[in-house]
Amino acid sequence: MKKSILALSLLASFALAAEINIYSARHYDADTQLYKLFEAKTGIKVNATQAKGGELIKKLEVEGDSSVADLFITADAGNFYTAKKKGVLQSVKSQTLEKIVPAQYRDAEGYWFAISKRARIIAYDKRNFDPSIIKNYQDLTKPELKGKLLIRSATAGYNTSLLASIIESEGVDAASKWAKGTLANLARDPKGGDRDQAKAIFAGEGQVAVMNTYYIGLMLNSPKPEDVEVAKILGVIFPNQDNRGTHVNISGIALTKASKNKENAIKFMEFMVSPEAQKILAGINYEYPVNTAVEPSDTIKAFGKFKEDSTPLYKSVEKISEAVKIFDMAGWK
């Protein structure tokens, strides 16, 4: 009888261990496919809770050690910087992750790792705009662009991370000049997401926008004809090719401090950078793979090859608080 109880107890323990709980700010079909594939390969059940990145960080902070979350997935390295500062993550030592994920796209202490890359490019209207006047991010401050520029708000993580990268690479003065100059050139108050900037270009509200490449890829392959029509008129400029390179942000993954299923969680982290997972991220979501053994999708390849900013993201995101102050001082909304 005692042996039977012990056996049942061990089975129950295994059943509890054979799962992972993910707090994810991502909301894509590709992710659902990845969860199912991981479950099929390992027998480990994936439970996912979705919300915005900032909300999930707050949730992890409030829940503390009682949190059920094993993994935190979100976009923008700035979110991982915040989560690390809040003490809701723990470091991971994995030869697989360290070998596959380039050093510039992971935390120096192993608190987070990129699973995909997103180039922050300049899109333009191929119908009526001459792209030759833009070669660098700083060119967005040129007087020729007055009333033509479209962009998200200053509170958007992609924008604060971009400005932080300018601070890291070019200094505070250059960053302040960029914030003031771009504000002066806006066609309208900054608002909406990257898709909204693309639609505003199509509607003639502006001619140039700061965007992530994968949004253009998603729109080009959208089942909605109107999205495809918008995306087809967009040209892509990779800024700063003669100097530091184009700013690249990430989607990434981190192990939570409260994780109760650490071993299984790390298996999932390693799975996410495997060739089969990377092909799904690149092929369905049109993101750049972090695994160099995997090619970008044909859609993204068509934008052309480009030089990436080699400044480690963990360094540039340390300047985010300073970036927010610069935006505020410049009068951004």
C-alpha positions in Angstrom: 0.0 0.0 0.0 2.8 2.4 0.9 4.6 1.6 -2.3 1.4 2.3 -4.3 1.0 5.7 -2.6 4.6 6.5 -3.2 4.3 5.6 -6.9 1.2 7.7 -7.3 3.0 10.6 -5.5 5.9 10.3 -7.9 3.5 10.2 -10.9 1.7 13.3 -9.6 5.0 15.1 -9.1 6.0 14.3 -12.7 2.7 15.5 -14.0 3.1 18.8 -12.2 6.7 19.2 -13.5 5.8 18.3 -17.1 4.5 21.8 -17.8 5.6 25.4 -18.2 3.7 28.6 -17.6 4.5 31.6 -19.9 3.7 35.2 -19.4 3.8 36.5 -23.0 3.4 40.0 -24.5 3.4 38.4 -28.0 0.1 37.7 -29.8 1.0 35.9 -33.0 -0.2 32.7 -34.7 3.5 31.7 -34.9 3.7 31.5 -31.2 0.7 29.2 -30.9 2.3 26.9 -33.5 5.6 26.9 -31.5 3.8 26.0 -28.3 2.1 23.0 -30.0 5.3 21.9 -31.6 7.2 22.0 -28.3 4.4 20.0 -26.6 4.5 17.4 -29.4 8.3 17.1 -29.2 8.7 17.0 -25.4 5.4 16.1 -23.8 5.7 19.3 -21.7 2.5 21.2 -21.6 2.6 25.0 -22.4 0.3 27.3 -20.5 0.4 30.9 -21.8 -1.0 34.1 -20.3 -1.0 37.2 -22.6 -0.9 40.8 -21.7 1.2 43.9 -22.5 4.8 43.8 -21.5 4.6 46.4 -18.8 1.5 44.8 -17.3 3.2 41.4 -17.1 6.3 42.9 -15.4 4.0 44.5 -12.8 2.1 41.2 -12.4 5.4 39.4 -11.8 6.4 42.1 -9.3 3.2 41.9 -7.4 3.0 38.1 -7.3 6.6 37.7 -6.2 7.7 34.2 -5.3 4.1 32.9 -5.5 3.9 33.6 -9.3 3.2 30.6 -11.4 5.1 32.1 -14.3 8.3 30.3 -15.5 9.0 32.4 -18.5 8.6 36.0 -19.6 8.4 36.7 -23.3 8.1 40.2 -24.7 9.3 42.6 -27.4 11.8 45.4 -26.9 15.0 45.1 -24.9 13.9 48.0 -22.7 11.2 45.8 -21.2 13.8 43.2 -20.2 16.0 45.9 -18.7 13.0 47.0 -16.6 12.2 43.5 -15.6 15.8 42.8 -14.6 15.9 46.0 -12.5 12.6 45.0 -10.8 14.2 41.7 -9.7 11.6 39.4 -11.3 14.1 37.5 -13.5 16.9 35.0 -12.9 20.1 34.3 -14.8 20.4 31.3 -17.1 23.6 29.5 -18.0 23.1 27.6 -21.2 25.8 26.7 -23.7 23.1 26.3 -26.4 21.7 29.9 -25.9 25.2 31.4 -25.6 26.4 29.7 -28.7 23.4 30.6 -30.9 22.3 34.0 -29.7 24.9 36.7 -30.6 26.3 38.5 -27.6 24.8 41.9 -28.7 21.3 40.4 -28.5 21.4 38.9 -25.0 22.0 40.1 -21.5 25.7 40.0 -20.4 24.7 38.1 -17.3 22.2 35.8 -18.9 19.0 37.4 -17.7 17.4 37.5 -21.2 18.0 36.2 -24.7 16.7 37.3 -28.1 14.5 34.9 -30.0 14.0 37.2 -33.0 15.2 40.5 -34.4 13.4 43.6 -35.6 15.2 46.2 -37.7 14.0 49.8 -36.9 14.0 51.2 -40.5 12.8 54.2 -42.3 9.9 53.5 -44.7 9.0 56.0 -47.4 6.3 56.5 -50.1 7.7 55.1 -53.3 5.0 57.0 -55.3 6.4 60.5 -54.5 9.4 60.6 -52.2 13.1 60.7 -53.2 14.9 58.4 -50.6 18.4 59.8 -51.5 18.1 62.5 -48.9 18.0 60.0 -46.0 21.0 57.9 -45.2 21.1 58.2 -41.3 18.6 58.5 -38.5 19.8 62.1 -38.0 18.7 62.9 -41.6 15.1 62.8 -40.3 15.8 66.2 -38.8 16.5 67.8 -42.2 14.3 70.8 -43.0 13.3 69.2 -46.3 11.2 66.7 -44.3 9.1 69.3 -42.5 5.5 68.1 -42.4 6.4 64.7 -43.9 7.4 62.5 -40.9 5.2 60.0 -39.2 6.1 58.0 -36.0 4.7 56.4 -32.8 4.6 58.4 -29.6 7.6 58.9 -27.4 6.2 56.4 -24.8 6.5 53.6 -27.3 9.3 51.2 -26.3 10.7 50.9 -29.8 11.2 54.7 -29.9 12.8 55.0 -26.5 15.1 52.1 -27.3 16.1 53.8 -30.6 16.8 57.1 -28.9 18.8 55.2 -26.2 20.9 53.7 -28.9 21.6 57.1 -30.3 22.7 58.3 -26.9 25.0 55.2 -26.5 26.5 55.6 -30.0 26.6 59.4 -30.6 26.0 61.1 -27.2 23.4 63.1 -25.5 23.8 66.2 -27.7 23.1 64.2 -30.8 20.1 62.5 -29.2 18.7 65.8 -28.1 19.1 67.2 -31.6 17.4 64.2 -33.1 14.4 64.4 -30.6 13.9 68.2 -31.3 14.5 67.9 -35.1 12.2 65.0 -35.7 9.4 66.6 -33.6 9.7 69.7 -35.8 9.2 67.6 -38.9 6.1 65.6 -37.8 3.2 65.6 -40.2 0.8 65.0 -37.2 1.0 64.3 -33.5 2.7 61.0 -32.9 0.2 58.2 -32.4 -0.8 54.7 -33.2 1.4 51.7 -34.0 3.7 51.0 -37.0 0.8 49.8 -39.2 -0.9 53.1 -38.6 2.2 55.0 -39.8 2.1 52.8 -43.0 -1.6 53.5 -43.5 -1.0 57.3 -43.0 1.7 57.2 -45.7 -0.8 55.5 -48.1 -3.4 58.1 -47.3 -1.0 60.9 -48.0 -0.8 62.3 -44.5 3.0 61.9 -44.6 5.8 60.5 -46.8 8.3 59.0 -44.3 7.9 56.8 -41.2 10.0 55.1 -38.7 8.9 51.4 -38.6 9.9 47.8 -37.8 10.5 45.7 -40.9 8.3 42.8 -39.7 5.2 44.9 -39.9 5.7 45.5 -43.6 6.2 41.8 -44.0 3.0 41.0 -42.2 1.1 43.5 -44.3 2.5 42.3 -47.6 1.3 38.8 -46.7 -2.0 39.8 -45.1 -5.3 38.2 -46.1 -6.7 41.7 -46.2 -6.2 43.2 -49.7 -6.1 46.8 -48.3 -3.1 45.9 -46.1 -1.2 44.5 -49.1 -2.1 47.6 -51.1 -0.6 49.8 -48.4 2.6 47.8 -48.0 3.3 47.7 -51.7 3.9 51.4 -51.9 6.5 51.4 -49.1 10.2 51.6 -49.8 12.7 50.6 -47.1 15.8 52.5 -46.0 18.3 50.9 -43.7 19.9 53.9 -41.9 23.5 54.4 -40.9 25.1 51.9 -43.2 28.2 54.0 -43.5 28.8 54.1 -39.8 27.3 52.3 -36.8 24.6 50.4 -38.7 20.8 50.1 -38.4 19.3 49.8 -34.9 17.9 46.4 -34.3 15.5 45.6 -31.4 14.3 42.1 -30.4 11.6 39.8 -29.1 13.1 37.8 -26.3 12.7 35.4 -23.5 13.7 35.2 -19.9 13.4 32.8 -16.9 11.4 34.3 -14.0 12.8 34.4 -10.5 9.7 32.5 -9.3 10.0 29.6 -11.8 8.9 26.3 -10.4 9.7 24.4 -13.6 13.2 25.7 -14.3 14.5 22.7 -16.2 11.6 22.5 -18.5 11.6 26.3 -19.0 15.2 26.3 -20.1 14.4 23.5 -22.5 11.8 25.8 -24.0 14.2 28.7 -24.2 16.7 26.5 -26.1 13.9 25.2 -28.3 13.0 28.8 -29.3 16.4 29.4 -30.9 16.5 26.0 -32.6 16.4 26.0 -36.5 12.8 24.6 -36.6 11.5 27.3 -34.2 13.4 30.0 -35.9 12.0 29.0 -39.3 8.5 29.5 -38.0 9.3 32.9 -36.5 11.0 34.0 -39.7 8.5 32.4 -42.1 5.2 33.3 -40.4 6.0 36.4 -38.5 8.6 37.9 -40.9 11.1 38.6 -38.1 14.8 38.2 -38.6 16.1 35.0 -37.0 18.8 35.1 -34.3 20.1 31.7 -35.4 22.5 32.4 -38.2 21.8 28.9 -39.6 18.3 30.1 -40.6 17.6 32.4 -43.5 15.1 35.3 -43.3 11.8 34.8 -45.3 11.8 35.7 -49.0 9.7 38.7 -48.2 12.3 40.1 -45.8 15.2 39.1 -48.0 13.7 41.3 -50.7 14.4 44.4 -48.5 18.1 43.7 -49.0 21.0 42.9 -46.8 22.2 45.5 -44.2 24.7 46.3 -41.6 23.4 45.9 -38.0 24.4 48.2 -35.1 26.8 46.0 -33.2 26.4 48.0 -29.9 25.1 45.4 -27.3 21.4 46.1 -26.5 22.1 45.6 -22.8 24.3 48.6 -23.0 22.1 50.9 -25.0 18.9 50.2 -22.9 20.7 51.4 -19.8 20.2 54.9 -21.4 16.4 54.5 -21.6 15.6 56.8 -18.6 17.8 59.4 -20.2 16.0 58.9 -23.5 12.6 59.5 -21.8 13.9 62.8 -20.3 15.2 64.0 -23.6 11.9 63.3 -25.3 10.1 65.1 -22.5 12.4 68.1 -22.7 11.9 68.3 -26.5 8.1 68.4 -26.0 7.2 65.0 -27.4 3.9 63.4 -26.5 
